[in-house]
């Protein structure tokens, strides 16, 4: 739970400090995938926390955002039954899929389809995937220390 809360807080701070949301990796999503991968039975609690936290600072589309994070949590726990959701390669695939889902859903809701915006969305998904290894290292240190 601590890793998820850390990711939520760090994501919120980064959104406030970095003026362009495209350049902020979705650390909430990364934290959710890692948390559910470690404790799949708690997927609903983790997904609800991530979704509700996002709804608190989101301006619009609260219900679809919450539904998106619930869908991600459910999918991670369901796929975790077939594959090892703690495996770094599986987690990277899950983060990439989930980031693409949330980002494309956001573009669709905002009706922002253009070549430059799709390029920025791709960069956002890539940055979210690139955030996974450092967050995994942070999680590993926290487990050893805590």
DSSP file (Angstrom, degrees, kcal/mol; ACC not computed):
  #  RESIDUE AA STRUCTURE BP1 BP2  ACC     N-H-->O    O-->H-N    N-H-->O    O-->H-N    TCO  KAPPA ALPHA  PHI   PSI    X-CA   Y-CA   Z-CA
    1    1 A X     >        0   0    0      0, 0.0     4,-2.4     0, 0.0     5,-0.2   0.000 360.0 360.0 360.0 -36.3    0.0    0.0    0.0
    2    2 A X  H  >  +     0   0    0      1,-0.2     4,-2.5     2,-0.2     5,-0.2   0.881 360.0  51.5 -61.4 -39.3    2.9    2.3    0.8
    3    3 A X  H  > S+     0   0    0      2,-0.2     4,-2.5     1,-0.2    -1,-0.2   0.923 109.9  49.3 -63.8 -43.9    4.3    2.1   -2.7
    4    4 A X  H  > S+     0   0    0      2,-0.2     4,-2.6     1,-0.2    -2,-0.2   0.931 112.2  47.6 -61.3 -45.5    0.9    3.0   -4.2
    5    5 A X  H  X S+     0   0    0     -4,-2.4     4,-2.5     1,-0.2     5,-0.2   0.907 111.1  51.7 -63.1 -41.5    0.5    6.0   -1.9
    6    6 A X  H  X S+     0   0    0     -4,-2.5     4,-2.7     1,-0.2     5,-0.2   0.922 111.3  47.5 -60.0 -44.3    4.0    7.2   -2.7
    7    7 A X  H  X S+     0   0    0     -4,-2.5     4,-2.6     2,-0.2     5,-0.2   0.906 110.9  51.5 -64.0 -41.7    3.2    6.9   -6.5
    8    8 A X  H  X S+     0   0    0     -4,-2.6     4,-2.2     2,-0.2    -2,-0.2   0.941 113.8  43.5 -60.1 -47.3   -0.1    8.8   -6.0
    9    9 A X  H  X S+     0   0    0     -4,-2.5     4,-2.3     2,-0.2    -2,-0.2   0.922 114.6  48.5 -66.5 -44.5    1.6   11.6   -4.2
   10   10 A X  H  X S+     0   0    0     -4,-2.7     4,-2.5    -5,-0.2    -1,-0.2   0.897 111.2  51.0 -63.6 -40.0    4.6   11.9   -6.5
   11   11 A X  H  X S+     0   0    0     -4,-2.6     4,-2.3    -5,-0.2    -1,-0.2   0.923 110.1  49.8 -61.5 -44.7    2.3   11.9   -9.5
   12   12 A X  H  X S+     0   0    0     -4,-2.2     4,-1.4    -5,-0.2    -2,-0.2   0.906 112.0  47.6 -62.6 -42.5    0.2   14.7   -8.0
   13   13 A X  H  X S+     0   0    0     -4,-2.3     4,-1.8     1,-0.2    -1,-0.2   0.922 111.3  50.7 -64.4 -44.1    3.3   16.8   -7.3
   14   14 A X  H  X S+     0   0    0     -4,-2.5     4,-2.7     1,-0.2    -2,-0.2   0.889 106.7  54.3 -63.1 -38.7    4.8   16.2  -10.7
   15   15 A X  H  < S+     0   0    0     -4,-2.3    -1,-0.2     1,-0.2    -2,-0.2   0.866 111.0  46.8 -62.7 -35.0    1.5   17.3  -12.4
   16   16 A X  H  < S+     0   0    0     -4,-1.4    -1,-0.2    -5,-0.2    -2,-0.2   0.825 118.1  40.8 -75.2 -31.6    1.6   20.5  -10.4
   17   17 A X  H  < S+     0   0    0     -4,-1.8     2,-0.6    -5,-0.1    -2,-0.2   0.812 105.5  64.4 -88.9 -32.4    5.3   21.2  -11.2
   18   18 A X  S  < S-     0   0    0     -4,-2.7    -1,-0.1    -5,-0.2     6,-0.1  -0.842  71.1-152.2 -99.0 119.6    5.5   20.3  -14.9
   19   19 A X  S    S+     0   0    0     -2,-0.6     2,-0.6     1,-0.1    -1,-0.1   0.740  79.4  61.2 -67.4 -24.4    3.3   22.5  -17.0
   20   20 A X    >   -     0   0    0      1,-0.1     3,-1.6     3,-0.0     4,-0.1  -0.903  67.3-156.8-108.1 116.3    2.6   20.0  -19.8
   21   21 A X  G >  S+     0   0    0     -2,-0.6     3,-1.5     1,-0.3    -1,-0.1   0.742  88.8  71.4 -63.5 -21.6    0.8   16.8  -18.7
   22   22 A X  G 3  S+     0   0    0      1,-0.3    -1,-0.3    -3,-0.1   105,-0.2   0.799  96.6  52.0 -62.9 -26.3    2.1   14.9  -21.7
   23   23 A X  G <  S+     0   0    0     -3,-1.6     2,-0.6     2,-0.1    -1,-0.3   0.333  91.0  89.2 -94.4   7.1    5.6   14.9  -20.0
   24   24 A X  S <  S-     0   0    0     -3,-1.5   104,-0.1    -4,-0.1   103,-0.1  -0.913  75.9-134.8-106.1 115.4    4.4   13.5  -16.7
   25   25 A X        -     0   0    0     -2,-0.6     2,-2.0   102,-0.2     3,-0.2  -0.375  26.9-108.5 -65.7 148.5    4.5    9.8  -16.5
   26   26 A X     >  +     0   0    0     98,-0.3     4,-1.9     1,-0.2     3,-0.3  -0.554  46.5 169.2 -79.3  82.0    1.3    8.2  -15.0
   27   27 A X  H  > S+     0   0    0     -2,-2.0     4,-2.8     1,-0.2    -1,-0.2   0.764  72.8  63.6 -68.6 -24.8    2.9    7.1  -11.8
   28   28 A X  H  > S+     0   0    0      2,-0.2     4,-2.1     1,-0.2    -1,-0.2   0.927 105.7  45.2 -61.4 -44.1   -0.6    6.4  -10.4
   29   29 A X  H  > S+     0   0    0     -3,-0.3     4,-2.6     2,-0.2    -2,-0.2   0.909 112.4  50.4 -65.9 -43.9   -0.9    3.7  -13.0
   30   30 A X  H  X S+     0   0    0     -4,-1.9     4,-2.4     1,-0.2     5,-0.2   0.936 112.1  47.7 -60.2 -47.3    2.6    2.3  -12.4
   31   31 A X  H  X S+     0   0    0     -4,-2.8     4,-2.6     1,-0.2    -1,-0.2   0.881 111.1  51.8 -62.0 -38.6    1.9    2.1   -8.7
   32   32 A X  H  X S+     0   0    0     -4,-2.1     4,-2.7     2,-0.2     5,-0.3   0.934 110.0  47.8 -64.3 -46.8   -1.4    0.4   -9.3
   33   33 A X  H  X S+     0   0    0     -4,-2.6     4,-2.2     1,-0.2    -2,-0.2   0.922 115.3  45.7 -61.3 -44.2    0.1   -2.3  -11.6
   34   34 A X  H  X S+     0   0    0     -4,-2.4     4,-1.6    -5,-0.2    -2,-0.2   0.920 114.0  48.2 -65.7 -43.4    2.9   -2.9   -9.1
   35   35 A X  H  X S+     0   0    0     -4,-2.6     4,-2.3     1,-0.2    -2,-0.2   0.925 115.1  43.7 -65.0 -45.0    0.6   -3.1   -6.1
   36   36 A X  H  < S+     0   0    0     -4,-2.7    -1,-0.2     1,-0.2    -2,-0.2   0.863 109.8  57.8 -69.6 -34.6   -1.9   -5.4   -7.7
   37   37 A X  H  < S+     0   0    0     -4,-2.2     3,-0.3    -5,-0.3    -1,-0.2   0.855 113.1  39.9 -61.6 -34.1    0.9   -7.5   -9.1
   38   38 A X  H  < S+     0   0    0     -4,-1.6     2,-0.2     1,-0.2    -2,-0.2   0.836 133.1  21.8 -82.8 -35.2    2.1   -8.1   -5.5
   39   39 A X    ><  +     0   0    0     -4,-2.3     3,-1.8    -5,-0.2    -1,-0.2  -0.631  66.8 170.9-134.3  75.0   -1.3   -8.5   -3.9
   40   40 A X  G >  S+     0   0    0     -3,-0.3     3,-1.5     1,-0.3     4,-0.2   0.780  75.3  63.7 -61.3 -27.6   -3.8   -9.5   -6.6
   41   41 A X  G 3  S+     0   0    0      1,-0.3     3,-0.3     2,-0.1    -1,-0.3   0.718 100.1  54.3 -69.0 -17.7   -6.6  -10.2   -4.1
   42   42 A X  G <> S+     0   0    0     -3,-1.8     4,-2.5     1,-0.2     5,-0.3   0.150  71.9 118.0 -99.2  18.4   -6.6   -6.5   -3.1
   43   43 A X  H <> S+     0   0    0     -3,-1.5     4,-2.8     1,-0.2     5,-0.2   0.859  72.3  52.3 -56.6 -39.9   -7.1   -5.3   -6.7
   44   44 A X  H  > S+     0   0    0     -3,-0.3     4,-2.4     2,-0.2    -1,-0.2   0.915 111.2  46.0 -66.9 -42.1  -10.4   -3.6   -5.9
   45   45 A X  H  > S+     0   0    0     -3,-0.2     4,-2.5     2,-0.2    -2,-0.2   0.950 116.4  44.8 -64.0 -49.0   -9.1   -1.6   -3.0
   46   46 A X  H  X S+     0   0    0     -4,-2.5     4,-2.6     1,-0.2     5,-0.2   0.913 115.0  48.1 -62.8 -42.9   -6.0   -0.5   -4.8
   47   47 A X  H  X S+     0   0    0     -4,-2.8     4,-2.9    -5,-0.3     5,-0.2   0.908 111.8  49.4 -65.1 -41.6   -7.9    0.3   -8.0
   48   48 A X  H  X S+     0   0    0     -4,-2.4     4,-3.0    -5,-0.2     5,-0.3   0.912 111.7  48.9 -64.6 -42.2  -10.5    2.3   -6.0
   49   49 A X  H  X S+     0   0    0     -4,-2.5     4,-2.4     2,-0.2     5,-0.2   0.951 114.8  44.6 -61.7 -48.7   -7.8    4.2   -4.2
   50   50 A X  H  X S+     0   0    0     -4,-2.6     4,-2.0     2,-0.2    -2,-0.2   0.922 117.3  45.1 -62.2 -44.9   -6.0    5.1   -7.5
   51   51 A X  H  X S+     0   0    0     -4,-2.9     4,-2.4    -5,-0.2    -2,-0.2   0.922 114.7  46.3 -66.5 -44.9   -9.2    6.0   -9.3
   52   52 A X  H  X S+     0   0    0     -4,-3.0     4,-1.7    -5,-0.2    -1,-0.2   0.878 110.9  52.9 -67.6 -36.6  -10.7    8.1   -6.5
   53   53 A X  H  X S+     0   0    0     -4,-2.4     4,-1.0    -5,-0.3    -1,-0.2   0.925 111.3  46.8 -62.7 -43.2   -7.4    9.9   -6.0
   54   54 A X  H >X S+     0   0    0     -4,-2.0     4,-1.5     1,-0.2     3,-0.6   0.900 108.7  55.0 -64.7 -40.7   -7.3   10.8   -9.7
   55   55 A X  H 3< S+     0   0    0     -4,-2.4    -1,-0.2     1,-0.2    -2,-0.2   0.845  99.5  63.5 -61.3 -33.6  -10.9   11.9   -9.6
   56   56 A X  H 3< S+     0   0    0     -4,-1.7    -1,-0.2     1,-0.2    -2,-0.2   0.870 116.4  26.2 -60.3 -37.8  -10.1   14.3   -6.7
   57   57 A X  H << S+     0   0    0     -4,-1.0    -1,-0.2    -3,-0.6    -2,-0.2   0.481  98.3 103.7-108.3  -2.0   -7.7   16.3   -8.9
   58   58 A X     <  -     0   0    0     -4,-1.5     4,-0.1    -5,-0.1     3,-0.1  -0.537  58.9-150.5 -77.3 147.1   -9.2   15.7  -12.3
   59   59 A X  S    S+     0   0    0     -2,-0.2     2,-0.3     1,-0.1     3,-0.1   0.874  71.0   7.4 -84.5 -40.5  -11.3   18.4  -13.9
   60   60 A X  S    S+     0   0    0      1,-0.2    -1,-0.1     2,-0.1     5,-0.1  -0.840 105.1  40.4-137.6 170.8  -13.6   16.4  -16.0
   61   61 A X     >  +     0   0    0     -2,-0.3     4,-1.7     3,-0.1     5,-0.2   0.901  55.3 164.7  59.1  50.4  -14.7   12.8  -16.8
   62   62 A X  H  >  +     0   0    0      1,-0.2     4,-2.5     2,-0.2     5,-0.2   0.934  69.6  49.6 -64.6 -48.5  -14.7   11.5  -13.3
   63   63 A X  H  > S+     0   0    0      1,-0.2     4,-2.7     2,-0.2     5,-0.2   0.921 111.7  47.3 -62.5 -45.6  -16.7    8.3  -13.9
   64   64 A X  H  > S+     0   0    0      2,-0.2     4,-2.4     1,-0.2    -1,-0.2   0.885 112.0  51.7 -64.2 -35.0  -14.7    7.2  -16.9
   65   65 A X  H  X S+     0   0    0     -4,-1.7     4,-2.2     2,-0.2     5,-0.2   0.953 112.0  45.3 -63.4 -48.4  -11.4    7.8  -15.1
   66   66 A X  H  X S+     0   0    0     -4,-2.5     4,-2.2     1,-0.2    -2,-0.2   0.924 113.7  50.1 -60.2 -44.8  -12.6    5.7  -12.1
   67   67 A X  H  X S+     0   0    0     -4,-2.7     4,-2.5    -5,-0.2    -1,-0.2   0.876 108.0  54.4 -61.8 -37.9  -13.8    3.0  -14.4
   68   68 A X  H  X S+     0   0    0     -4,-2.4     4,-2.2     2,-0.2    -1,-0.2   0.924 109.8  45.0 -62.8 -45.5  -10.5    3.0  -16.3
   69   69 A X  H  X S+     0   0    0     -4,-2.2     4,-2.4     2,-0.2    -1,-0.2   0.863 113.1  51.1 -69.1 -34.7   -8.5    2.4  -13.1
   70   70 A X  H  X S+     0   0    0     -4,-2.2     4,-2.5    -5,-0.2    -2,-0.2   0.906 110.4  49.8 -65.4 -40.6  -10.9   -0.3  -11.9
   71   71 A X  H  X S+     0   0    0     -4,-2.5     4,-2.4     2,-0.2    -2,-0.2   0.896 110.5  50.1 -64.4 -40.3  -10.6   -2.0  -15.3
   72   72 A X  H  X S+     0   0    0     -4,-2.2     4,-2.7     2,-0.2     5,-0.2   0.948 111.9  47.2 -63.2 -48.7   -6.8   -1.8  -15.1
   73   73 A X  H  X S+     0   0    0     -4,-2.4     4,-2.2     1,-0.2     5,-0.2   0.919 113.5  47.8 -60.3 -44.4   -6.8   -3.3  -11.6
   74   74 A X  H  X S+     0   0    0     -4,-2.5     4,-2.4     1,-0.2    -1,-0.2   0.921 113.2  48.4 -62.5 -43.6   -9.2   -6.1  -12.6
   75   75 A X  H  X S+     0   0    0     -4,-2.4     4,-3.1     2,-0.2     5,-0.3   0.903 109.7  51.6 -65.1 -41.9   -7.2   -6.9  -15.7
   76   76 A X  H  X S+     0   0    0     -4,-2.7     4,-1.8     1,-0.2    -1,-0.2   0.931 113.5  44.1 -62.1 -44.9   -3.9   -7.0  -13.9
   77   77 A X  H  X S+     0   0    0     -4,-2.2     4,-0.5    -5,-0.2    -1,-0.2   0.886 115.1  49.2 -68.7 -35.9   -5.2   -9.4  -11.3
   78   78 A X  H >< S+     0   0    0     -4,-2.4     3,-1.0    -5,-0.2     4,-0.5   0.932 114.8  43.1 -68.0 -45.0   -6.9  -11.6  -13.9
   79   79 A X  H >X S+     0   0    0     -4,-3.1     4,-2.8     1,-0.2     3,-1.0   0.790 102.8  69.2 -70.6 -25.8   -3.8  -11.8  -16.1
   80   80 A X  H 3< S+     0   0    0     -4,-1.8     5,-0.4    -5,-0.3    -1,-0.2   0.706  91.0  61.8 -64.7 -18.7   -1.8  -12.4  -13.0
   81   81 A X  T << S+     0   0    0     -3,-1.0    -1,-0.3    -4,-0.5    -2,-0.2   0.793 113.1  34.7 -74.3 -28.3   -3.5  -15.8  -12.7
   82   82 A X  T <4 S+     0   0    0     -3,-1.0     2,-0.3    -4,-0.5    -2,-0.2   0.828 128.4  26.1 -93.4 -37.7   -2.0  -16.8  -16.1
   83   83 A X  S  < S-     0   0    0     -4,-2.8     2,-1.0     7,-0.0    -1,-0.1  -0.827  93.5 -92.4-124.5 162.6    1.3  -15.1  -15.9
   84   84 A X    >   -     0   0    0     -2,-0.3     3,-1.9     1,-0.2     6,-0.3  -0.644  33.1-166.0 -77.2 103.1    3.6  -13.9  -13.1
   85   85 A X  T 3  S+     0   0    0     -2,-1.0    -1,-0.2    -5,-0.4   -48,-0.1   0.542  86.0  62.0 -71.1  -5.3    2.4  -10.3  -12.5
   86   86 A X  T 3  S+     0   0    0    -49,-0.1    -1,-0.3    -6,-0.1     2,-0.3   0.511  78.6 106.8 -93.2  -7.0    5.6   -9.7  -10.4
   87   87 A X  S <> S-     0   0    0     -3,-1.9     4,-2.8     1,-0.1     5,-0.2  -0.555  73.5-134.5 -72.7 132.1    7.8  -10.4  -13.5
   88   88 A X  H  > S+     0   0    0     -2,-0.3     4,-2.2     1,-0.2     5,-0.1   0.853 104.0  50.4 -57.8 -37.1    9.4   -7.2  -14.8
   89   89 A X  H  > S+     0   0    0      2,-0.2     4,-2.0     1,-0.2    -1,-0.2   0.910 112.2  46.5 -68.6 -41.4    8.6   -8.1  -18.5
   90   90 A X  H  > S+     0   0    0     -6,-0.3     4,-2.6     2,-0.2    -2,-0.2   0.917 112.4  51.2 -65.2 -42.7    5.0   -8.9  -17.7
   91   91 A X  H  X S+     0   0    0     -4,-2.8     4,-3.0     1,-0.2     5,-0.2   0.892 107.7  52.6 -62.2 -39.5    4.7   -5.6  -15.6
   92   92 A X  H  X S+     0   0    0     -4,-2.2     4,-2.7    -5,-0.2    -1,-0.2   0.921 110.6  47.5 -62.9 -42.7    6.2   -3.6  -18.5
   93   93 A X  H  X S+     0   0    0     -4,-2.0     4,-2.6     2,-0.2    -2,-0.2   0.910 113.5  47.9 -62.8 -42.0    3.6   -5.1  -20.9
   94   94 A X  H  X S+     0   0    0     -4,-2.6     4,-2.8     2,-0.2     5,-0.2   0.910 112.9  47.6 -66.1 -42.4    0.8   -4.4  -18.4
   95   95 A X  H  X S+     0   0    0     -4,-3.0     4,-3.0     2,-0.2     5,-0.3   0.930 113.6  48.3 -64.4 -44.5    2.0   -0.8  -17.8
   96   96 A X  H  X S+     0   0    0     -4,-2.7     4,-2.2    -5,-0.2    -2,-0.2   0.929 114.7  45.0 -61.2 -46.0    2.2   -0.2  -21.5
   97   97 A X  H  X S+     0   0    0     -4,-2.6     4,-2.5    -5,-0.2    -2,-0.2   0.938 116.3  45.6 -61.7 -47.8   -1.2   -1.6  -22.2
   98   98 A X  H  X S+     0   0    0     -4,-2.8     4,-2.8     2,-0.2     5,-0.3   0.901 112.2  50.5 -66.4 -41.2   -2.8    0.2  -19.3
   99   99 A X  H  X S+     0   0    0     -4,-3.0     4,-2.5    -5,-0.2     5,-0.2   0.909 112.1  48.1 -63.1 -41.3   -1.1    3.5  -20.2
  100  100 A X  H  X S+     0   0    0     -4,-2.2     4,-2.9    -5,-0.3     5,-0.3   0.920 112.4  49.5 -64.0 -42.8   -2.3    3.2  -23.8
  101  101 A X  H  X S+     0   0    0     -4,-2.5     4,-2.3     2,-0.2    -2,-0.2   0.948 115.1  42.0 -60.8 -50.7   -5.8    2.4  -22.7
  102  102 A X  H  X S+     0   0    0     -4,-2.8     4,-2.0     2,-0.2    -1,-0.2   0.902 117.8  47.1 -65.2 -41.3   -6.1    5.3  -20.3
  103  103 A X  H  X S+     0   0    0     -4,-2.5     4,-2.5    -5,-0.3    -2,-0.2   0.929 114.1  45.3 -68.7 -46.0   -4.4    7.7  -22.7
  104  104 A X  H  X S+     0   0    0     -4,-2.9     4,-2.6    -5,-0.2    -2,-0.2   0.901 112.6  52.8 -64.8 -39.6   -6.5    6.7  -25.7
  105  105 A X  H  X S+     0   0    0     -4,-2.3     4,-2.5    -5,-0.3    -1,-0.2   0.900 109.6  48.7 -60.8 -40.4   -9.6    6.8  -23.6
  106  106 A X  H  X S+     0   0    0     -4,-2.0     4,-2.3     2,-0.2    -2,-0.2   0.913 110.9  49.4 -66.3 -43.1   -8.7   10.4  -22.5
  107  107 A X  H  X>S+     0   0    0     -4,-2.5     5,-2.1     1,-0.2     4,-0.8   0.914 112.2  49.2 -61.0 -41.9   -8.1   11.5  -26.1
  108  108 A X  H ><5S+     0   0    0     -4,-2.6     3,-0.6     2,-0.2    -2,-0.2   0.928 111.5  48.1 -64.1 -45.5  -11.4   10.0  -27.1
  109  109 A X  H 3<5S+     0   0    0     -4,-2.5    -1,-0.2     1,-0.2    -2,-0.2   0.878 117.5  41.5 -63.9 -37.1  -13.3   11.7  -24.2
  110  110 A X  H 3<5S-     0   0    0     -4,-2.3    -1,-0.2    -5,-0.2    -2,-0.2   0.514 105.6-130.3 -86.8  -4.9  -11.7   15.1  -25.0
  111  111 A X  T <<5 +     0   0    0     -4,-0.8    -3,-0.2    -3,-0.6     2,-0.1   0.947  55.1 149.1  52.6  54.9  -12.1   14.5  -28.8
  112  112 A X      < +     0   0    0     -5,-2.1     2,-0.8    -6,-0.1    -1,-0.1  -0.377   9.7 153.0-113.7  51.5   -8.5   15.4  -29.4
  113  113 A X        +     0   0    0     -6,-0.1     2,-0.3    -2,-0.1     3,-0.1  -0.751  16.8 120.9 -90.9 114.3   -7.5   13.4  -32.4
  114  114 A X     >  -     0   0    0     -2,-0.8     4,-2.6     1,-0.1     5,-0.2  -0.955  69.9-104.8-157.8 162.1   -4.7   14.8  -34.5
  115  115 A X  H  > S+     0   0    0     -2,-0.3     4,-2.1     1,-0.2     5,-0.2   0.931 119.2  47.4 -60.3 -47.6   -1.3   13.6  -35.6
  116  116 A X  H  > S+     0   0    0      1,-0.2     4,-2.2     2,-0.2    -1,-0.2   0.908 113.7  47.8 -62.0 -38.9    0.6   15.8  -33.2
  117  117 A X  H  > S+     0   0    0      2,-0.2     4,-2.6     1,-0.2    -1,-0.2   0.895 110.2  51.4 -69.3 -38.9   -1.6   14.9  -30.2
  118  118 A X  H  X S+     0   0    0     -4,-2.6     4,-2.2     2,-0.2    -1,-0.2   0.887 109.6  51.7 -64.6 -36.8   -1.3   11.2  -31.0
  119  119 A X  H  X S+     0   0    0     -4,-2.1     4,-2.0    -5,-0.2    -2,-0.2   0.912 110.4  47.6 -62.6 -43.1    2.4   11.6  -31.1
  120  120 A X  H  X S+     0   0    0     -4,-2.2     4,-2.4     2,-0.2    -2,-0.2   0.883 109.8  53.3 -64.9 -38.0    2.3   13.3  -27.7
  121  121 A X  H  X S+     0   0    0     -4,-2.6     4,-2.3     2,-0.2    -2,-0.2   0.903 108.0  50.7 -63.4 -40.2    0.1   10.5  -26.4
  122  122 A X  H  X S+     0   0    0     -4,-2.2     4,-2.4     2,-0.2    -1,-0.2   0.894 109.8  50.0 -62.8 -40.2    2.7    8.0  -27.6
  123  123 A X  H  X S+     0   0    0     -4,-2.0     4,-2.6     2,-0.2    -2,-0.2   0.896 109.3  52.1 -64.3 -39.3    5.4    9.9  -25.8
  124  124 A X  H  X S+     0   0    0     -4,-2.4     4,-2.2     2,-0.2   -98,-0.3   0.917 110.1  47.6 -63.3 -43.8    3.3    9.9  -22.7
  125  125 A X  H  X S+     0   0    0     -4,-2.3     4,-2.3     2,-0.2    -2,-0.2   0.917 112.6  49.8 -62.9 -43.0    2.8    6.1  -22.8
  126  126 A X  H  X S+     0   0    0     -4,-2.4     4,-2.4     1,-0.2    -2,-0.2   0.901 110.5  49.7 -63.1 -41.1    6.6    5.7  -23.4
  127  127 A X  H  X S+     0   0    0     -4,-2.6     4,-1.2     2,-0.2    -1,-0.2   0.877 109.4  51.9 -66.3 -36.4    7.4    7.9  -20.4
  128  128 A X  H  X S+     0   0    0     -4,-2.2     4,-0.6     2,-0.2     3,-0.4   0.920 111.4  46.9 -64.7 -43.1    5.0    6.0  -18.2
  129  129 A X  H >X S+     0   0    0     -4,-2.3     3,-1.1     1,-0.2     4,-0.5   0.892 109.3  54.6 -64.2 -39.0    6.7    2.7  -19.3
  130  130 A X  H 3X S+     0   0    0     -4,-2.4     4,-0.6     1,-0.2    -1,-0.2   0.743 101.0  60.8 -67.3 -22.2   10.1    4.3  -18.7
  131  131 A X  H 3X S+     0   0    0     -4,-1.2     4,-1.8    -3,-0.4    -1,-0.2   0.695  86.5  78.6 -77.0 -18.2    9.1    5.2  -15.1
  132  132 A X  H <X S+     0   0    0     -3,-1.1     4,-2.8    -4,-0.6     5,-0.2   0.936  88.1  51.3 -60.6 -51.2    8.5    1.5  -14.2
  133  133 A X  H  X S+     0   0    0     -4,-0.5     4,-2.3     1,-0.2    -1,-0.2   0.915 112.1  45.4 -58.4 -44.7   12.1    0.4  -13.6
  134  134 A X  H  X S+     0   0    0     -4,-0.6     4,-2.3     1,-0.2    -1,-0.2   0.899 114.4  49.2 -65.0 -35.6   13.0    3.3  -11.2
  135  135 A X  H  X S+     0   0    0     -4,-1.8     4,-2.5     2,-0.2    -2,-0.2   0.896 109.6  52.3 -68.6 -38.1    9.7    2.8   -9.3
  136  136 A X  H  X S+     0   0    0     -4,-2.8     4,-2.4     2,-0.2    -2,-0.2   0.912 109.6  49.4 -61.0 -42.2   10.5   -1.0   -9.1
  137  137 A X  H  X S+     0   0    0     -4,-2.3     4,-2.3    -5,-0.2    -2,-0.2   0.925 110.7  49.9 -62.9 -43.4   13.9   -0.2   -7.7
  138  138 A X  H  X S+     0   0    0     -4,-2.3     4,-2.3     1,-0.2    -2,-0.2   0.909 110.8  49.9 -59.1 -43.0   12.3    2.2   -5.1
  139  139 A X  H  X S+     0   0    0     -4,-2.5     4,-2.0     1,-0.2    -1,-0.2   0.893 109.0  52.3 -64.8 -39.5    9.8   -0.6   -4.2
  140  140 A X  H  X S+     0   0    0     -4,-2.4     4,-1.9     1,-0.2    -1,-0.2   0.908 110.3  47.6 -63.6 -41.9   12.7   -3.1   -3.8
  141  141 A X  H  X S+     0   0    0     -4,-2.3     4,-2.7     1,-0.2     5,-0.3   0.899 109.8  52.9 -64.9 -41.2   14.5   -0.7   -1.4
  142  142 A X  H  X S+     0   0    0     -4,-2.3     4,-3.0     1,-0.2    -1,-0.2   0.875 108.9  50.0 -63.9 -36.8   11.4   -0.1    0.6
  143  143 A X  H  < S+     0   0    0     -4,-2.0    -1,-0.2     2,-0.2    -2,-0.2   0.906 112.5  46.3 -68.1 -40.7   10.8   -3.8    1.0
  144  144 A X  H  < S+     0   0    0     -4,-1.9    -2,-0.2     2,-0.2    -1,-0.2   0.929 121.1  37.7 -66.6 -44.9   14.4   -4.4    2.2
  145  145 A X  H  <        0   0    0     -4,-2.7    -2,-0.2     1,-0.2    -3,-0.2   0.931 360.0 360.0 -72.4 -46.6   14.4   -1.4    4.6
  146  146 A X     <        0   0    0     -4,-3.0    -1,-0.2    -5,-0.3    -2,-0.2   0.453 360.0 360.0 -86.2 360.0   10.8   -1.8    5.8
